[in-house]
Amino acid sequence: MHKIRIVPRRVYTVSHAEYAADRVGWLYKKRNLVKGLRFVEELSVLRFFFGKLEAIDDWGARLAEEFKKEFGTNYQKGLPLNSSVG
């Protein structure tokens, strides 16, 4: 029997898992902003792999703005919120 790992060993740390869980929790709280996607093109087989999707409404932009409001622009550098780089 083959074993499959969901999270590869020695690749991700506890802080990675905590960050991912925190982001999923944040997204769950903002779920009312997400309207969904619709197929623009779809094949009869494997449509989820080869189909083309577009956003319903402009929810992606609104979700990004909400993220910037809460986390500022320094979130990628791991800096505290609203701190200045210098």
CNS distance restraints for C-alpha pairs under 8 A (distance, minus, plus):
assign (resid   5 and name CA) (resid   9 and name CA) 7.92 0.50 0.50
assign (resid   7 and name CA) (resid  11 and name CA) 7.90 0.50 0.50
assign (resid   7 and name CA) (resid  12 and name CA) 7.37 0.50 0.50
assign (resid   8 and name CA) (resid  12 and name CA) 7.27 0.50 0.50
assign (resid  12 and name CA) (resid  16 and name CA) 5.91 0.50 0.50
assign (resid  12 and name CA) (resid  17 and name CA) 7.34 0.50 0.50
assign (resid  13 and name CA) (resid  17 and name CA) 6.70 0.50 0.50
assign (resid  14 and name CA) (resid  18 and name CA) 6.14 0.50 0.50
assign (resid  15 and name CA) (resid  19 and name CA) 6.01 0.50 0.50
assign (resid  16 and name CA) (resid  20 and name CA) 6.20 0.50 0.50
assign (resid  17 and name CA) (resid  21 and name CA) 6.10 0.50 0.50
assign (resid  18 and name CA) (resid  22 and name CA) 6.04 0.50 0.50
assign (resid  19 and name CA) (resid  23 and name CA) 6.20 0.50 0.50
assign (resid  20 and name CA) (resid  24 and name CA) 6.21 0.50 0.50
assign (resid  21 and name CA) (resid  25 and name CA) 6.13 0.50 0.50
assign (resid  22 and name CA) (resid  26 and name CA) 6.18 0.50 0.50
assign (resid  23 and name CA) (resid  27 and name CA) 6.13 0.50 0.50
assign (resid  24 and name CA) (resid  28 and name CA) 6.11 0.50 0.50
assign (resid  25 and name CA) (resid  29 and name CA) 6.37 0.50 0.50
assign (resid  26 and name CA) (resid  30 and name CA) 6.44 0.50 0.50
assign (resid  27 and name CA) (resid  31 and name CA) 5.97 0.50 0.50
assign (resid  30 and name CA) (resid  34 and name CA) 7.46 0.50 0.50
assign (resid  30 and name CA) (resid  63 and name CA) 7.79 0.50 0.50
assign (resid  33 and name CA) (resid  59 and name CA) 5.97 0.50 0.50
assign (resid  33 and name CA) (resid  62 and name CA) 7.13 0.50 0.50
assign (resid  33 and name CA) (resid  63 and name CA) 6.38 0.50 0.50
assign (resid  34 and name CA) (resid  59 and name CA) 5.60 0.50 0.50
assign (resid  34 and name CA) (resid  60 and name CA) 7.31 0.50 0.50
assign (resid  34 and name CA) (resid  63 and name CA) 7.41 0.50 0.50
assign (resid  35 and name CA) (resid  55 and name CA) 7.71 0.50 0.50
assign (resid  35 and name CA) (resid  56 and name CA) 5.96 0.50 0.50
assign (resid  35 and name CA) (resid  57 and name CA) 7.04 0.50 0.50
assign (resid  35 and name CA) (resid  59 and name CA) 6.23 0.50 0.50
assign (resid  36 and name CA) (resid  55 and name CA) 6.14 0.50 0.50
assign (resid  36 and name CA) (resid  56 and name CA) 5.67 0.50 0.50
assign (resid  37 and name CA) (resid  53 and name CA) 6.08 0.50 0.50
assign (resid  37 and name CA) (resid  54 and name CA) 5.48 0.50 0.50
assign (resid  37 and name CA) (resid  55 and name CA) 4.49 0.50 0.50
assign (resid  37 and name CA) (resid  56 and name CA) 5.38 0.50 0.50
assign (resid  38 and name CA) (resid  53 and name CA) 5.43 0.50 0.50
assign (resid  38 and name CA) (resid  54 and name CA) 5.61 0.50 0.50
assign (resid  38 and name CA) (resid  55 and name CA) 6.47 0.50 0.50
assign (resid  38 and name CA) (resid  56 and name CA) 6.62 0.50 0.50
assign (resid  39 and name CA) (resid  51 and name CA) 6.68 0.50 0.50
assign (resid  39 and name CA) (resid  52 and name CA) 5.80 0.50 0.50
assign (resid  39 and name CA) (resid  53 and name CA) 4.50 0.50 0.50
assign (resid  39 and name CA) (resid  54 and name CA) 6.55 0.50 0.50
assign (resid  40 and name CA) (resid  51 and name CA) 7.44 0.50 0.50
assign (resid  40 and name CA) (resid  52 and name CA) 5.46 0.50 0.50
assign (resid  40 and name CA) (resid  53 and name CA) 5.39 0.50 0.50
assign (resid  40 and name CA) (resid  54 and name CA) 6.54 0.50 0.50
assign (resid  41 and name CA) (resid  51 and name CA) 5.30 0.50 0.50
assign (resid  41 and name CA) (resid  52 and name CA) 5.02 0.50 0.50
assign (resid  41 and name CA) (resid  53 and name CA) 7.14 0.50 0.50
assign (resid  42 and name CA) (resid  47 and name CA) 5.23 0.50 0.50
assign (resid  42 and name CA) (resid  48 and name CA) 7.93 0.50 0.50
assign (resid  42 and name CA) (resid  50 and name CA) 6.92 0.50 0.50
assign (resid  42 and name CA) (resid  51 and name CA) 4.23 0.50 0.50
assign (resid  42 and name CA) (resid  52 and name CA) 6.49 0.50 0.50
assign (resid  43 and name CA) (resid  47 and name CA) 5.08 0.50 0.50
assign (resid  43 and name CA) (resid  50 and name CA) 6.89 0.50 0.50
assign (resid  43 and name CA) (resid  51 and name CA) 6.24 0.50 0.50
assign (resid  46 and name CA) (resid  50 and name CA) 6.37 0.50 0.50
assign (resid  46 and name CA) (resid  51 and name CA) 7.90 0.50 0.50
assign (resid  47 and name CA) (resid  51 and name CA) 4.85 0.50 0.50
assign (resid  55 and name CA) (resid  59 and name CA) 7.36 0.50 0.50
assign (resid  55 and name CA) (resid  60 and name CA) 7.58 0.50 0.50
assign (resid  58 and name CA) (resid  62 and name CA) 6.74 0.50 0.50
assign (resid  59 and name CA) (resid  63 and name CA) 6.01 0.50 0.50
assign (resid  60 and name CA) (resid  64 and name CA) 6.16 0.50 0.50
assign (resid  61 and name CA) (resid  65 and name CA) 6.20 0.50 0.50
assign (resid  62 and name CA) (resid  66 and name CA) 6.23 0.50 0.50
assign (resid  63 and name CA) (resid  67 and name CA) 6.24 0.50 0.50
assign (resid  64 and name CA) (resid  68 and name CA) 6.25 0.50 0.50
assign (resid  65 and name CA) (resid  69 and name CA) 6.16 0.50 0.50
assign (resid  66 and name CA) (resid  70 and name CA) 6.34 0.50 0.50
assign (resid  67 and name CA) (resid  71 and name CA) 5.89 0.50 0.50
assign (resid  67 and name CA) (resid  72 and name CA) 7.54 0.50 0.50
assign (resid  68 and name CA) (resid  72 and name CA) 4.72 0.50 0.50
assign (resid  68 and name CA) (resid  73 and name CA) 6.18 0.50 0.50
assign (resid  71 and name CA) (resid  75 and name CA) 6.07 0.50 0.50
assign (resid  71 and name CA) (resid  81 and name CA) 5.77 0.50 0.50
assign (resid  71 and name CA) (resid  82 and name CA) 7.52 0.50 0.50
assign (resid  72 and name CA) (resid  81 and name CA) 5.99 0.50 0.50
assign (resid  72 and name CA) (resid  82 and name CA) 5.66 0.50 0.50
assign (resid  73 and name CA) (resid  82 and name CA) 7.48 0.50 0.50
assign (resid  74 and name CA) (resid  78 and name CA) 6.89 0.50 0.50
assign (resid  74 and name CA) (resid  79 and name CA) 5.89 0.50 0.50
assign (resid  74 and name CA) (resid  80 and name CA) 7.53 0.50 0.50
assign (resid  74 and name CA) (resid  81 and name CA) 6.80 0.50 0.50
assign (resid  74 and name CA) (resid  82 and name CA) 6.98 0.50 0.50
assign (resid  74 and name CA) (resid  83 and name CA) 7.26 0.50 0.50
assign (resid  74 and name CA) (resid  84 and name CA) 7.95 0.50 0.50
assign (resid  75 and name CA) (resid  79 and name CA) 6.22 0.50 0.50
assign (resid  75 and name CA) (resid  80 and name CA) 7.60 0.50 0.50
assign (resid  75 and name CA) (resid  81 and name CA) 7.08 0.50 0.50
assign (resid  79 and name CA) (resid  83 and name CA) 6.62 0.50 0.50
